[in-house]
């Protein structure tokens, strides 16, 4: 996996509201392992995405929205703000 510069990681963090996403995950009681399995990715990969080291794909955004029962407004606030 290529190394992401700190500047690029920070830019990604601003594009995706990672704090809001983390809060929704915590509030849901769903484990990171469960989310990773549902996305067919490793736990390390989900943590990298939550730290801004890599981006969420459109399919992952859709799946996370369904797993966490996000409304369209919540999804947009988290991923497209």
MARLUMDO-822767 format. One line per 10 residues: number of its first residue (from 1); for each residue x, y, z of N, C-alpha, C, O, CB. Coordinates in pm, 1 decimal, decimal comma. Glycine has a CB too. Example, Ala and Ser with C-alpha at 12.3 -4.5 7.8 and 13.67 -1.06 7.14 Angstrom:
<rs>
1) 1319,0 -569,0 780,0 1230,0 -450,0 780,0 1320,0 -330,0 780,0 1423,6 -331,9 846,5 1130,8 -447,3 904,6 ~ 1285,0 -225,0 708,0 1367,0 -106,0 714,0 1290,0 3,0 787,0 1340,9 113,8 803,9 1408,4 -59,8 572,5
</rs>
This chain:
<rs>
1) 84,6 -117,9 0,0 0,0 0,0 0,0 89,0 124,0 0,0 181,7 132,6 80,5 -96,2 -0,1 122,3 ~ 62,5 220,8 -89,5 147,0 339,5 -96,9 131,4 426,1 27,6 24,6 431,8 88,6 113,6 420,8 -222,0 ~ 239,5 492,8 63,6 238,2 582,5 177,5 169,1 711,8 137,5 196,4 767,6 31,3 381,7 609,7 228,6 ~ 79,2 758,9 223,3 6,0 882,2 196,7 71,1 994,4 275,4 98,6 979,2 394,4 -144,8 868,1 233,6 ~ 95,7 1106,0 210,5 157,6 1218,6 278,9 63,6 1272,0 386,6 -58,3 1260,4 373,4 194,2 1330,0 178,5 ~ 118,6 1330,1 492,6 33,3 1386,1 598,0 -63,4 1492,0 544,6 -175,5 1503,5 594,0 119,5 1446,5 707,8 ~ -21,5 1568,3 445,4 -108,3 1671,7 388,1 -229,0 1608,9 318,1 -342,0 1655,6 332,4 -29,2 1759,5 288,8 ~ -202,8 1502,6 242,6 -311,8 1435,9 171,1 -407,2 1368,3 269,8 -528,8 1372,1 250,9 -255,6 1332,1 71,2 ~ -353,2 1307,0 373,8 -437,7 1244,2 476,6 -524,7 1349,3 544,9 -642,2 1324,6 572,1 -350,7 1170,2 581,5 ~ -468,2 1464,8 572,3 -545,4 1572,1 637,0 -655,8 1622,5 544,9 -766,0 1651,5 591,5 -452,9 1688,9 677,0
11) -628,8 1633,2 417,0 -729,6 1676,9 319,8 -845,4 1576,7 314,6 -961,7 1616,5 308,3 -666,4 1693,4 179,2 ~ -813,9 1448,5 317,2 -917,4 1345,5 316,3 -1002,8 1353,9 441,7 -1124,4 1335,8 435,3 -854,8 1206,3 304,4 ~ -940,3 1381,2 555,7 -1014,6 1393,6 681,2 -1115,9 1506,8 672,3 -1225,3 1497,4 727,8 -918,6 1417,4 798,9 ~ -1079,3 1613,2 602,8 -1171,0 1726,7 589,3 -1285,0 1694,5 493,6 -1395,8 1745,2 510,7 -1095,6 1850,6 540,7 ~ -1259,3 1610,6 392,7 -1362,0 1576,2 294,8 -1466,3 1483,4 356,2 -1585,6 1497,4 329,7 -1298,6 1510,6 171,5 ~ -1421,8 1389,8 437,2 -1511,8 1296,1 503,8 -1513,6 1334,9 651,4 -1408,8 1354,2 713,1 -1466,4 1145,0 483,1 ~ -1633,6 1346,0 706,4 -1644,6 1380,2 847,4 -1621,0 1252,6 927,5 -1715,4 1184,4 967,6 -1784,4 1444,2 880,7 ~ -1493,9 1221,6 950,0 -1456,5 1096,8 1015,0 -1503,0 1092,0 1159,1 -1538,3 985,4 1209,5 -1307,2 1077,5 1008,8 ~ -1503,4 1205,7 1225,4 -1549,1 1208,4 1364,2 -1697,3 1171,4 1373,0 -1737,7 1095,1 1460,7 -1525,0 1347,5 1426,2 ~ -1777,2 1225,5 1282,4 -1919,7 1192,5 1280,2 -1939,8 1045,1 1246,2 -2026,8 979,7 1303,8 -1994,5 1281,5 1178,9
21) -1861,2 992,7 1154,1 -1870,6 851,9 1118,1 -1834,0 764,0 1237,5 -1904,0 667,3 1267,4 -1779,4 820,6 998,1 ~ -1724,9 797,2 1305,6 -1685,6 720,6 1423,8 -1796,3 722,2 1528,9 -1823,8 620,2 1592,1 -1555,3 776,6 1483,2 ~ -1859,5 837,7 1547,6 -1966,6 849,2 1646,5 -2085,4 760,9 1609,7 -2143,0 695,4 1696,6 -2011,6 995,0 1659,6 ~ -2122,3 758,5 1482,6 -2232,4 672,4 1437,5 -2197,8 524,7 1459,4 -2283,2 445,4 1499,2 -2263,8 698,4 1288,0 ~ -2073,5 489,3 1433,3 -2031,9 350,8 1454,8 -2040,2 316,7 1603,2 -2094,1 212,7 1640,9 -1888,3 327,5 1401,7 ~ -1986,5 405,0 1686,8 -1990,5 381,6 1831,2 -2134,5 372,2 1881,7 -2168,0 282,6 1959,1 -1915,9 493,4 1905,2 ~ -2218,9 464,9 1837,7 -2359,2 466,2 1881,3 -2434,1 340,6 1837,2 -2526,5 295,7 1905,0 -2429,8 589,9 1826,7 ~ -2394,1 284,6 1724,0 -2464,2 168,1 1670,4 -2434,6 40,7 1749,6 -2514,5 -52,9 1749,5 -2426,3 147,6 1525,0 ~ -2319,8 37,7 1817,2 -2279,2 -82,0 1889,0 -2223,0 -190,3 1797,5 -2190,9 -299,9 1843,3 -2395,8 -136,7 1965,8 ~ -2211,0 -160,4 1669,7 -2156,7 -255,7 1572,8 -2004,4 -248,7 1578,9 -1946,1 -140,4 1583,6 -2208,7 -225,8 1427,7
31) -1941,6 -365,1 1578,8 -1796,2 -367,5 1590,1 -1729,3 -336,6 1456,0 -1788,1 -353,6 1349,2 -1749,6 -503,6 1641,9 ~ -1605,6 -291,0 1465,3 -1526,8 -266,5 1344,2 -1506,4 -397,4 1268,0 -1505,1 -398,7 1144,9 -1389,7 -202,4 1379,6 ~ -1490,8 -505,9 1340,9 -1474,0 -636,1 1275,5 -1596,3 -670,5 1191,7 -1583,3 -720,1 1079,8 -1448,8 -746,2 1379,8 ~ -1714,4 -644,2 1245,4 -1837,7 -672,7 1171,5 -1846,3 -585,6 1045,4 -1878,7 -634,3 937,0 -1961,5 -649,0 1261,7 ~ -1817,0 -457,5 1061,5 -1822,1 -366,4 946,4 -1720,5 -411,2 841,0 -1752,2 -416,3 722,2 -1793,9 -219,2 990,7 ~ -1599,4 -443,3 884,3 -1495,9 -487,7 790,1 -1541,1 -613,2 715,2 -1523,9 -623,1 593,7 -1363,0 -515,0 864,5 ~ -1598,9 -708,6 788,2 -1647,3 -830,9 722,0 -1754,0 -798,3 619,1 -1751,9 -851,7 508,2 -1702,9 -930,2 825,2 ~ -1847,5 -710,9 655,2 -1955,5 -675,6 563,0 -1901,9 -604,0 438,8 -1958,0 -616,6 330,0 -2058,7 -587,3 633,9 ~ -1792,4 -528,4 456,2 -1732,2 -456,9 343,2 -1632,5 -545,7 267,5 -1582,2 -507,5 161,8 -1661,9 -329,2 392,7 ~ -1605,0 -662,7 321,9 -1507,6 -754,9 264,7 -1368,2 -692,0 257,9 -1297,3 -702,2 157,8 -1552,2 -798,7 125,1
41) -1331,9 -626,2 369,2 -1198,2 -568,3 384,1 -1145,7 -607,5 522,0 -1221,4 -655,3 606,5 -1200,5 -411,3 366,2 ~ -1017,7 -587,5 544,2 -959,5 -621,3 673,8 -989,5 -511,5 775,9 -1025,8 -399,5 740,1 -807,1 -642,6 660,9 ~ -973,6 -546,1 903,4 -989,0 -444,6 1008,5 -884,8 -334,5 990,3 -914,1 -216,8 1011,1 -975,7 -508,7 1149,6 ~ -764,5 -372,5 951,9 -659,6 -272,2 931,0 -701,8 -172,5 824,2 -676,6 -52,8 837,4 -526,8 -339,6 891,4 ~ -765,5 -220,8 719,1 -810,0 -131,7 611,3 -917,5 -36,0 659,8 -913,9 82,3 626,0 -862,5 -212,9 492,9 ~ -1013,3 -84,5 738,4 -1118,0 6,7 788,0 -1056,8 111,4 879,9 -1096,8 227,8 876,3 -1229,1 -71,9 862,9 ~ -960,0 71,5 962,5 -894,1 169,4 1049,2 -815,1 270,5 966,5 -812,9 388,9 1000,1 -801,2 98,7 1149,4 ~ -750,1 225,7 858,9 -679,3 319,4 771,3 -776,5 420,3 710,8 -745,1 538,8 700,4 -605,0 243,5 659,4 ~ -892,6 373,8 671,7 -992,7 463,7 614,0 -1042,4 561,7 718,8 -1064,8 678,8 688,4 -1110,5 384,0 555,5 ~ -1060,1 514,8 842,9 -1107,8 601,7 950,4 -1000,5 698,9 998,7 -1031,0 796,2 1067,6 -1156,5 517,9 1066,7
51) -876,2 672,9 962,9 -767,4 765,3 996,5 -731,8 856,2 880,0 -640,3 937,9 890,6 -644,4 687,8 1040,1 ~ -803,5 842,7 768,7 -778,9 927,9 653,1 -664,3 882,6 565,2 -623,5 955,5 474,7 -752,8 1065,3 698,5 ~ -611,0 762,5 590,0 -498,3 713,8 510,7 -540,5 661,9 374,4 -459,6 657,1 281,8 -426,1 605,3 585,3 ~ -665,9 623,1 361,7 -718,7 581,1 232,4 -864,7 622,9 224,2 -928,1 652,5 325,5 -703,1 427,1 211,8 ~ -916,6 624,7 103,0 -1052,1 675,0 81,0 -1154,1 562,0 80,7 -1121,2 446,3 54,8 -1059,3 751,9 -50,6 ~ -1278,1 598,0 110,0 -1389,1 504,7 97,5 -1433,7 502,2 -48,3 -1440,7 606,2 -113,8 -1507,2 544,2 191,9 ~ -1463,4 384,2 -97,8 -1517,7 372,0 -233,2 -1667,7 398,6 -228,8 -1728,5 399,5 -121,7 -1488,1 230,8 -293,4 ~ -1726,2 420,0 -344,9 -1871,3 440,9 -352,5 -1945,8 320,2 -296,2 -2044,1 336,5 -223,9 -1915,1 467,1 -498,3 ~ -1900,0 199,4 -328,5 -1964,6 78,5 -276,4 -1953,7 69,9 -124,8 -2047,9 26,5 -58,4 -1903,0 -46,0 -339,7 ~ -1840,2 110,6 -69,2 -1823,0 108,3 75,8 -1912,3 211,1 143,6 -1968,7 184,5 249,7 -1677,2 133,6 112,4
61) -1925,2 327,5 83,0 -2013,9 430,6 138,3 -2157,3 379,4 140,6 -2228,1 396,0 239,9 -2004,6 561,9 55,8 ~ -2199,3 318,0 32,4 -2334,4 262,2 25,0 -2354,1 155,5 133,0 -2454,4 156,0 204,3 -2360,7 202,3 -115,2 ~ -2257,1 64,1 144,2 -2268,7 -44,4 242,2 -2268,7 8,8 384,5 -2349,0 -35,4 466,8 -2154,8 -144,3 224,5 ~ -2181,1 101,8 414,6 -2176,9 159,5 549,7 -2308,3 229,1 581,7 -2358,7 218,9 693,6 -2059,4 258,9 563,1 ~ -2363,2 299,2 484,8 -2491,6 367,1 505,1 -2600,3 266,9 541,7 -2683,8 293,7 628,1 -2532,1 445,3 378,8 ~ -2598,9 153,5 476,9 -2699,0 49,1 505,8 -2671,7 -17,9 640,6 -2764,2 -40,9 718,5 -2700,0 -57,2 393,6 ~ -2545,7 -48,8 667,9 -2509,5 -115,1 793,6 -2548,1 -28,1 912,9 -2602,5 -77,3 1011,9 -2358,3 -146,2 797,1 ~ -2519,5 101,3 902,4 -2545,0 192,8 1014,4 -2684,3 255,9 1008,6 -2719,9 335,9 1095,2 -2440,1 302,2 1016,2 ~ -2762,3 220,1 907,4 -2897,3 276,2 889,3 -2893,8 429,5 883,7 -2972,9 497,1 949,5 -2990,2 229,9 1003,7 ~ -2801,0 482,4 804,2 -2788,1 627,2 788,8 -2894,9 678,5 693,6 -2925,4 615,1 592,5 -2647,3 665,0 737,7
71) -2950,4 792,3 726,5 -3040,2 858,3 632,4 -2954,9 916,9 520,2 -2832,8 926,0 532,8 -3126,4 969,6 703,2 ~ -3018,4 955,9 412,5 -2943,8 1018,9 302,4 -2875,5 1146,2 351,7 -2763,0 1175,9 311,4 -3037,9 1051,1 183,0 ~ -2942,1 1220,4 437,5 -2884,3 1344,1 491,1 -2760,8 1313,1 576,2 -2658,1 1379,9 563,4 -2989,4 1421,3 575,0 ~ -2770,8 1212,1 662,8 -2655,6 1174,0 745,7 -2540,2 1126,6 658,5 -2425,2 1164,2 681,0 -2694,8 1063,7 846,1 ~ -2571,2 1043,5 558,3 -2467,2 995,4 466,7 -2397,1 1111,9 398,0 -2274,4 1115,5 389,0 -2527,5 900,9 361,5 ~ -2476,3 1206,7 349,9 -2418,7 1320,7 280,0 -2333,6 1407,3 373,3 -2228,0 1456,0 333,1 -2529,1 1404,5 217,4 ~ -2378,8 1426,5 496,6 -2301,9 1505,7 593,5 -2168,6 1438,3 625,7 -2067,4 1505,8 644,3 -2383,1 1526,3 722,7 ~ -2169,0 1307,5 632,2 -2047,7 1234,2 665,9 -1952,1 1227,0 547,0 -1833,8 1258,1 560,5 -2082,6 1093,6 713,6 ~ -2001,6 1187,2 433,9 -1912,6 1154,0 321,7 -1896,3 1263,3 216,5 -1800,5 1260,8 139,2 -1962,7 1032,1 255,0 ~ -1986,8 1357,3 212,7 -1982,9 1455,5 103,1 -1988,1 1599,4 153,9 -2041,0 1687,7 86,4 -2098,9 1431,2 7,1
81) -1933,6 1622,3 272,2 -1938,0 1758,1 327,5 -1820,8 1842,6 285,6 -1811,6 1959,0 324,6 -1943,5 1752,9 476,4
</rs>
